[in-house]
Amino acid sequence: MFAGYGFRPFVLGLLVSAVLATPVAAGPYVLIEADSGKVVLEQDAGKPWHPASITKLMTTYVVFRAIREGRLHQYSLLKVSPFAASTPPSKAGFPAGQTVTVDNAIKLLMVKSANDMAVVLAEGVGGTQDAFVAEMNAVAQLLGMTATRFKNPHGLPDDEQVTTARDMAILALALVKQYPEHETYFRIPMLQLGKHTLRNYNRLIDRYPGADGMKTGFICASGFNLVASAHRGNKRLIAVVLGSPNANARAEQAAMLFERGFQAGASLDVLLGGAKNVNAIANLAQDPVSIWDQMCGKNRNRRVAMSDSGDEIDDDDVETPEDALRALKLNRATLMSEMPPSMKPIRVHSGPARDERGRAIVVGMVNGRMEIITPNHPLAKTNSGFAPLPDGFGPQAEDMKPERPLRLPRVAPMPQKRPDSES
C-alpha cells in the first residue's frame, strides 16, 4: 500500500546509509581514483601483509610487458614442465609435457587462480621461475612498490612474500593505465574447460553494478584478499581489501568502499586538492601481519587451505546470527545481487590456438619479435619449437597458387566494452 509513496526506495536508502556507516574492514584497505591515483579512503594501507594470489597481478604485468616487447606472443605455446605440474592447487591440472597458449594460461590464472599456470608463464618468460621472480621484484621497484617482495609467481605461502594495500593499489593502477588492451582478462565471469565450468572467485563480477576486475587471494596467513575495480559513468575506482574473514566479506567490503567512493560528496577533498596520492602513503617498516591462527587455527571450524582453493572451501561462510543479519541487510540494500551474465563462458584448452580452418597457429621469432607465422611463410616449414605443423599445413607442391589471407580468431574472444554500471 506504500507503493505510491516511494516507501521501498526510502527504506532501501536508509539500509544503504546504515551499512555504509559501519566500519568497512578490520584489515588494511585503500580506495583510490583510477584516473588520478588520489586516495579516497584508506586504513593501514602501509601495513605489511602477505599477498596470497593477488601476487598474480604482478605475474600478468610482467607477462604483458614481455608481450609488448616481443619476447612472447599471446599465441605462443608454452610447455608444462614437471615442476609446474607439481605446483599445489588451485591448478588447471594439465600434465607435464602438455602445451598451452599464453592466452589460455592467463585466462586460467585470472579466473581459476591456477598456480600451475603461474609457473608455466614464469618459465615461458624468464626461462626459470627464479629469473621471472627477479623480474617481478625489479618491476615492483620501478613502480614504486617499496614494501613489496616476491618469492614466487603465484602467492603460495612464503614468509618472505610481502606487500601492502598501498603497493597493490599502485600495481593495479599501472595495469589499468599501461595495459588497457588486456583489461578484459580481469573480468571474465566464467571459463569452460572441457566439461567443467569455472566461475571467477571475484564475487563482484556480475553481482556489483560496474565491477570490472581484478583478482582475489587467500592463504591462512593473509585471510581473504581482493584487488577490485569498478566504474560508474566516467568515474573509475580501485579498491584493495586485505585480511577479510571470508570470501563473502571481502566482496561486501569492497562493494561498501565503492559505494562510499561513488557518493556525491566522496570526492570533495580530491576536487579541492586536499587528497593525497597513493604514492604518498608511507609503508611501515615492520614484519608482515599473520592471521593464521584466526583463519586456520585449531579453534576455527575451517579445513586448513594453503592456496586460493580456500575460496571454494569457505564458500558462503556465515558464522554467527549477526553475520547472517548483516548479509541480509546487504542483500536488501542491493549492494550485490545476481545480474545477467556480462559475457558467455570463455572456452579454454590445452594445445595450440587454431584458425578458422582448424590449423594450428604457429608463432616464431621474426625480426627480433615473436610474431604469427602464416602458412606460406618460409619459417612455417622449419622446426620453430612452438607449434607442430600438421599434415597439409603450409605451401604444397601440387598447389602453389596464392593462399587466402589467414583469418585468425581474436586473441581474447571477449566483449571489449565494460559492463554498464547503470544496469
C-alpha positions as CSV (number, residue, x, y, z in Angstrom):
1,M,0.0,0.0,0.0
2,F,3.0,2.3,0.2
3,A,4.0,1.8,-3.4
4,G,2.6,5.2,-4.4
5,Y,4.6,7.0,-1.7
6,G,8.1,5.7,-2.6
7,F,8.3,3.7,0.7
8,R,10.6,1.0,-0.6
9,P,13.2,3.3,-2.1
10,F,13.2,5.3,1.2
11,V,13.8,2.1,3.3
12,L,16.5,0.9,0.9
13,G,18.2,4.2,1.1
14,L,18.2,4.0,4.9
15,L,19.6,0.5,4.8
16,V,22.4,1.6,2.4
17,S,23.2,4.5,4.7
18,A,23.3,2.2,7.7
19,V,25.5,-0.3,6.0
20,L,27.9,2.3,4.7
21,A,28.2,3.9,8.2
22,T,29.6,0.7,9.6
23,P,33.4,0.1,9.7
24,V,34.4,-1.2,6.3
25,A,37.1,-3.7,7.2
26,A,39.2,-4.9,10.1
27,G,42.3,-5.4,7.9
28,P,44.1,-2.8,5.7
29,Y,42.2,-1.3,2.8
30,V,42.6,1.6,0.3
31,L,40.3,3.1,-2.2
32,I,41.8,5.3,-5.0
33,E,40.6,7.1,-8.1
34,A,41.9,5.3,-11.2
35,D,42.4,8.4,-13.3
36,S,44.4,10.4,-10.7
37,G,45.7,7.9,-8.2
38,K,44.3,10.1,-5.4
39,V,43.2,8.4,-2.2
40,V,39.5,8.4,-1.4
41,L,39.7,6.2,1.8
42,E,42.4,4.2,3.5
43,Q,43.2,2.3,6.7
44,D,46.6,0.9,7.5
45,A,47.4,0.8,3.8
46,G,51.1,0.8,4.5
47,K,51.0,-2.2,6.9
48,P,52.9,-5.2,5.5
49,W,50.7,-8.2,4.6
50,H,51.0,-11.5,2.8
51,P,49.5,-11.0,-0.7
52,A,48.4,-14.6,-1.5
53,S,47.1,-14.9,-5.1
54,I,46.8,-11.2,-5.7
55,T,50.5,-11.8,-6.5
56,K,49.3,-12.9,-9.9
57,L,48.5,-9.4,-10.8
58,M,52.3,-8.8,-10.9
59,T,52.7,-12.1,-12.9
60,T,50.3,-10.8,-15.5
61,Y,52.0,-7.4,-15.6
62,V,55.4,-9.0,-16.4
63,V,53.8,-11.2,-19.0
64,F,52.1,-8.2,-20.6
65,R,55.4,-6.4,-20.7
66,A,57.1,-9.4,-22.4
67,I,54.3,-9.5,-25.0
68,R,54.7,-5.8,-25.7
69,E,58.5,-6.2,-26.0
70,G,58.1,-9.0,-28.5
71,R,59.6,-11.7,-26.2
72,L,56.3,-13.5,-26.2
73,H,53.1,-13.7,-28.2
74,Q,49.6,-14.4,-26.9
75,Y,49.5,-17.4,-29.2
76,S,52.9,-18.6,-28.1
77,L,52.8,-22.3,-27.0
78,L,54.3,-22.9,-23.5
79,K,55.1,-26.4,-22.3
80,V,54.0,-27.6,-18.8
81,S,57.2,-28.6,-17.0
82,P,57.3,-31.3,-14.3
83,F,58.0,-28.5,-11.8
84,A,54.9,-26.6,-13.0
85,A,52.7,-29.7,-13.0
86,S,53.8,-30.4,-9.4
87,T,52.6,-27.0,-8.1
88,P,49.9,-27.3,-5.4
89,P,46.3,-26.3,-6.0
90,S,44.4,-24.4,-7.1
91,K,45.5,-25.5,-10.6
92,A,44.4,-26.3,-14.1
93,G,45.9,-29.7,-13.8
94,F,47.5,-30.2,-17.3
95,P,50.1,-33.0,-17.2
96,A,53.8,-32.4,-17.7
97,G,54.7,-32.2,-21.4
98,Q,51.3,-30.7,-22.3
99,T,51.2,-27.3,-24.0
100,V,49.0,-24.3,-23.5
101,T,48.9,-20.9,-25.2
102,V,49.9,-17.8,-23.3
103,D,46.3,-16.5,-23.8
104,N,44.7,-19.5,-22.2
105,A,47.2,-19.7,-19.4
106,I,46.4,-16.0,-18.5
107,K,42.7,-16.8,-18.5
108,L,43.1,-19.8,-16.2
109,L,45.4,-17.7,-14.0
110,M,42.9,-14.9,-13.6
111,V,39.6,-17.0,-13.3
112,K,40.7,-20.3,-11.8
113,S,43.7,-18.8,-10.0
114,A,45.7,-21.7,-11.4
115,N,49.1,-21.8,-9.6
116,D,50.5,-24.2,-12.2
117,M,49.7,-21.7,-15.0
118,A,51.7,-19.0,-13.0
119,V,54.7,-21.3,-13.1
120,V,54.2,-22.1,-16.8
121,L,54.0,-18.4,-17.6
122,A,57.0,-17.6,-15.4
123,E,59.2,-20.3,-17.1
124,G,57.9,-19.1,-20.6
125,V,59.0,-15.5,-19.9
126,G,62.1,-15.9,-17.7
127,G,63.3,-19.4,-18.6
128,T,63.1,-20.3,-14.9
129,Q,60.8,-19.4,-12.1
130,D,63.7,-17.7,-10.2
131,A,64.6,-15.5,-13.1
132,F,61.0,-14.5,-13.5
133,V,60.6,-13.7,-9.8
134,A,63.7,-11.5,-10.1
135,E,62.0,-9.6,-12.9
136,M,58.8,-9.3,-10.8
137,N,60.9,-7.7,-8.0
138,A,62.7,-5.4,-10.4
139,V,59.4,-4.2,-11.8
140,A,58.0,-3.7,-8.3
141,Q,60.8,-1.3,-7.5
142,L,60.4,0.6,-10.8
143,L,56.7,1.1,-10.0
144,G,57.5,2.4,-6.5
145,M,56.1,-0.7,-4.6
146,T,58.7,-0.1,-1.9
147,A,57.5,-2.7,0.6
148,T,56.8,-5.5,-1.8
149,R,59.0,-8.6,-2.1
150,F,58.1,-11.6,-4.2
151,K,59.4,-15.1,-3.8
152,N,57.1,-16.9,-6.2
153,P,54.7,-16.0,-9.1
154,H,51.6,-17.5,-7.6
155,G,51.3,-16.4,-3.9
156,L,51.5,-19.8,-2.2
157,P,52.7,-19.4,1.4
158,D,56.2,-18.0,1.9
159,D,57.0,-15.9,5.0
160,E,59.1,-13.5,2.8
161,Q,56.4,-12.8,0.2
162,V,55.1,-9.4,1.4
163,T,53.2,-6.4,0.1
164,T,50.9,-3.6,1.3
165,A,47.5,-2.4,0.3
166,R,49.3,0.8,-0.9
167,D,51.7,-1.2,-3.2
168,M,48.9,-3.4,-4.7
169,A,46.9,-0.3,-5.5
170,I,49.9,1.1,-7.3
171,L,50.2,-2.1,-9.3
172,A,46.5,-2.2,-10.2
173,L,46.7,1.4,-11.3
174,A,49.7,0.6,-13.5
175,L,47.8,-2.3,-15.1
176,V,44.8,-0.1,-15.8
177,K,46.8,2.7,-17.3
178,Q,49.7,0.9,-19.1
179,Y,47.9,-2.2,-20.5
180,P,44.3,-1.2,-21.2
181,E,44.3,-3.6,-24.2
182,H,44.3,-6.5,-21.8
183,E,41.7,-5.3,-19.3
184,T,39.1,-8.0,-20.3
185,Y,41.3,-10.7,-18.8
186,F,40.5,-9.4,-15.3
187,R,36.7,-9.5,-15.6
188,I,35.9,-12.9,-17.2
189,P,32.9,-14.3,-15.2
190,M,33.4,-18.0,-16.3
191,L,35.6,-20.3,-18.2
192,Q,34.7,-23.6,-19.9
193,L,37.4,-26.2,-19.6
194,G,36.3,-29.4,-21.2
195,K,33.1,-30.3,-19.3
196,H,33.9,-28.1,-16.4
197,T,32.6,-24.6,-15.8
198,L,34.9,-22.5,-13.7
199,R,33.5,-19.4,-12.1
200,N,35.6,-16.4,-11.1
201,Y,36.4,-16.2,-7.4
202,N,35.8,-12.4,-7.6
203,R,32.2,-12.2,-6.4
204,L,31.8,-8.6,-7.5
205,I,31.8,-9.6,-11.2
206,D,28.2,-9.8,-12.5
207,R,27.0,-9.1,-8.9
208,Y,28.0,-5.5,-8.3
209,P,27.0,-2.9,-11.0
210,G,30.1,-1.5,-12.7
211,A,32.6,-4.1,-11.4
212,D,35.3,-4.7,-14.0
213,G,38.1,-6.8,-12.4
214,M,40.6,-7.8,-10.8
215,K,41.9,-10.6,-8.6
216,T,41.3,-12.5,-5.3
217,G,43.7,-14.3,-3.0
218,F,43.7,-16.5,0.1
219,I,46.2,-18.2,2.3
220,C,45.8,-18.8,6.0
221,A,48.4,-16.2,7.0
222,S,46.7,-13.5,4.9
223,G,43.0,-14.1,5.1
224,F,40.9,-13.3,2.1
225,N,42.4,-10.5,-0.1
226,L,40.9,-8.7,-3.0
227,V,42.0,-6.1,-5.6
228,A,39.0,-4.8,-7.4
229,S,38.0,-2.1,-9.8
230,A,34.6,-0.6,-10.7
231,H,33.2,2.3,-12.7
232,R,30.1,4.4,-12.6
233,G,29.7,6.8,-15.5
234,N,33.2,8.3,-16.3
235,K,34.5,7.6,-12.8
236,R,36.6,4.5,-12.1
237,L,37.8,3.4,-8.6
238,I,40.3,0.8,-7.5
239,A,39.9,-0.9,-4.1
240,V,42.3,-3.1,-2.2
241,V,41.0,-5.1,0.8
242,L,43.3,-7.4,2.8
243,G,42.6,-9.8,5.6
244,S,38.8,-10.3,5.3
245,P,37.4,-13.3,7.3
246,N,35.7,-15.0,4.3
247,A,35.1,-14.7,0.6
248,N,31.7,-13.0,1.0
249,A,33.1,-10.4,3.4
250,R,35.9,-9.3,1.2
251,A,33.4,-8.7,-1.7
252,E,31.0,-6.9,0.5
253,Q,33.7,-4.7,2.0
254,A,34.9,-3.8,-1.5
255,A,31.3,-3.0,-2.5
256,M,30.9,-0.8,0.5
257,L,34.1,1.1,-0.4
258,F,32.9,1.6,-3.9
259,E,29.6,2.9,-2.7
260,R,31.2,5.4,-0.5
261,G,33.6,6.4,-3.2
262,F,30.8,6.9,-5.8
263,Q,28.7,9.0,-3.4
264,A,28.4,12.6,-4.5
265,G,30.4,14.1,-1.6
266,A,33.1,11.4,-1.5
267,S,35.5,13.2,-3.9
268,L,35.2,16.7,-2.3
269,D,38.7,16.5,-0.9
270,V,40.0,15.3,-4.2
271,L,38.3,18.1,-6.1
272,L,39.7,20.7,-3.7
273,G,43.2,19.2,-4.0
274,G,43.2,18.0,-0.4
275,A,43.5,14.3,-1.1
276,K,47.0,12.7,-1.2
277,N,48.2,10.5,-4.0
278,V,48.5,6.8,-3.2
279,N,52.3,7.1,-3.5
280,A,52.3,9.4,-0.5
281,I,51.1,6.7,1.8
282,A,54.1,5.6,4.0
283,N,54.9,1.9,4.0
284,L,55.6,0.7,7.6
285,A,59.0,-0.9,8.3
286,Q,57.7,-3.9,10.2
287,D,57.2,-7.7,9.8
288,P,54.1,-8.7,7.9
289,V,51.0,-9.5,9.9
290,S,49.9,-13.1,10.0
291,I,46.4,-14.1,10.9
292,W,46.9,-17.8,10.5
293,D,45.5,-18.7,14.0
294,Q,42.3,-16.7,13.3
295,M,41.8,-18.2,9.9
296,C,43.0,-21.8,10.2
297,G,44.0,-22.4,13.8
298,K,42.6,-25.2,16.0
299,N,39.8,-23.1,17.3
300,R,38.5,-22.4,13.8
301,N,35.9,-24.6,12.0
302,R,37.8,-24.5,8.7
303,R,39.9,-27.1,7.0
304,V,43.4,-25.7,6.5
305,A,43.8,-24.4,3.0
306,M,47.2,-23.4,1.5
307,S,46.1,-21.7,-1.7
308,D,43.2,-20.0,-3.4
309,S,41.3,-23.3,-3.2
310,G,40.4,-21.7,0.2
311,D,37.8,-19.7,-1.8
312,E,36.0,-22.9,-2.5
313,I,36.4,-24.3,1.0
314,D,35.0,-21.1,2.5
315,D,32.1,-20.7,0.1
316,D,29.2,-18.7,1.6
317,D,30.7,-18.7,5.1
318,V,28.3,-17.3,7.6
319,E,29.4,-18.0,11.2
320,T,27.1,-16.1,13.6
321,P,23.5,-14.8,13.6
322,E,25.0,-11.3,13.5
323,D,26.8,-12.2,10.2
324,A,23.6,-13.6,8.8
325,L,21.7,-10.4,9.7
326,R,24.4,-8.3,8.2
327,A,24.3,-10.3,5.0
328,L,20.5,-10.0,4.9
329,K,20.8,-6.2,5.3
330,L,23.4,-6.1,2.5
331,N,21.1,-8.1,0.2
332,R,18.2,-5.8,1.0
333,A,20.4,-2.8,0.3
334,T,21.1,-4.3,-3.1
335,L,24.8,-3.6,-3.0
336,M,25.3,-7.0,-4.6
337,S,22.9,-9.2,-6.4
338,E,22.9,-11.6,-9.3
339,M,23.0,-9.8,-12.6
340,P,22.7,-11.1,-16.2
341,P,26.0,-12.5,-17.4
342,S,28.2,-9.9,-19.0
343,M,29.6,-12.5,-21.4
344,K,29.3,-16.2,-22.2
345,P,31.7,-18.7,-20.6
346,I,35.1,-18.5,-22.5
347,R,36.4,-21.8,-23.7
348,V,40.0,-22.6,-22.8
349,H,42.0,-25.7,-23.7
350,S,45.5,-27.1,-23.9
351,G,47.4,-27.2,-27.1
352,P,47.7,-24.5,-29.8
353,A,45.2,-22.0,-30.9
354,R,43.7,-22.7,-34.3
355,D,42.5,-20.6,-37.2
356,E,39.0,-20.8,-38.7
357,R,40.1,-23.7,-40.9
358,G,41.3,-25.7,-37.9
359,R,45.0,-25.3,-38.5
360,A,47.4,-24.7,-35.6
361,I,48.6,-21.1,-35.4
362,V,52.4,-21.0,-35.4
363,V,54.4,-18.3,-33.6
364,G,58.1,-17.7,-34.2
365,M,60.8,-15.1,-34.0
366,V,60.6,-12.6,-36.9
367,N,63.0,-9.6,-36.9
368,G,63.6,-9.9,-33.2
369,R,59.9,-10.2,-32.2
370,M,57.5,-13.1,-31.7
371,E,55.0,-13.0,-34.5
372,I,52.4,-15.2,-36.1
373,I,53.8,-17.1,-39.0
374,T,51.4,-17.6,-41.8
375,P,51.2,-21.0,-43.6
376,N,53.2,-19.7,-46.7
377,H,55.9,-18.1,-44.6
378,P,59.4,-19.7,-45.1
379,L,59.7,-20.3,-41.3
380,A,56.5,-22.3,-41.3
381,K,58.4,-25.3,-42.7
382,T,61.2,-25.1,-40.1
383,N,61.3,-26.6,-36.6
384,S,60.3,-23.4,-34.7
385,G,59.9,-25.1,-31.3
386,F,56.4,-23.7,-30.8
387,A,53.5,-25.4,-32.6
388,P,53.9,-28.6,-34.6
389,L,52.9,-28.3,-38.3
390,P,50.0,-30.7,-39.1
391,D,49.9,-32.5,-42.4
392,G,49.0,-30.3,-45.3
393,F,50.0,-27.1,-43.4
394,G,52.0,-24.7,-45.5
395,P,52.5,-24.5,-49.3
396,Q,52.2,-27.8,-51.1
397,A,54.0,-28.8,-54.2
398,E,50.7,-29.7,-56.0
399,D,49.1,-26.5,-55.1
400,M,51.3,-23.4,-55.3
401,K,48.6,-20.8,-56.0
402,P,48.5,-17.9,-53.6
403,E,46.7,-18.7,-50.4
404,R,43.9,-16.6,-48.9
405,P,45.0,-14.4,-46.0
406,L,45.0,-16.3,-42.8
407,R,41.9,-15.5,-40.8
408,L,42.6,-15.6,-37.1
409,P,40.3,-15.7,-34.1
410,R,40.5,-12.9,-31.6
411,V,43.2,-13.5,-29.0
412,A,40.7,-13.0,-26.2
413,P,37.1,-13.5,-27.6
414,M,35.5,-11.2,-25.1
415,P,33.5,-8.0,-25.4
416,Q,35.7,-5.0,-25.2
417,K,33.1,-2.7,-23.6
418,R,32.9,-2.9,-19.8
419,P,29.5,-3.9,-18.5
420,D,27.1,-1.0,-18.0
421,S,27.3,0.3,-14.4
422,E,23.8,1.6,-14.6
423,S,22.2,-1.8,-15.1
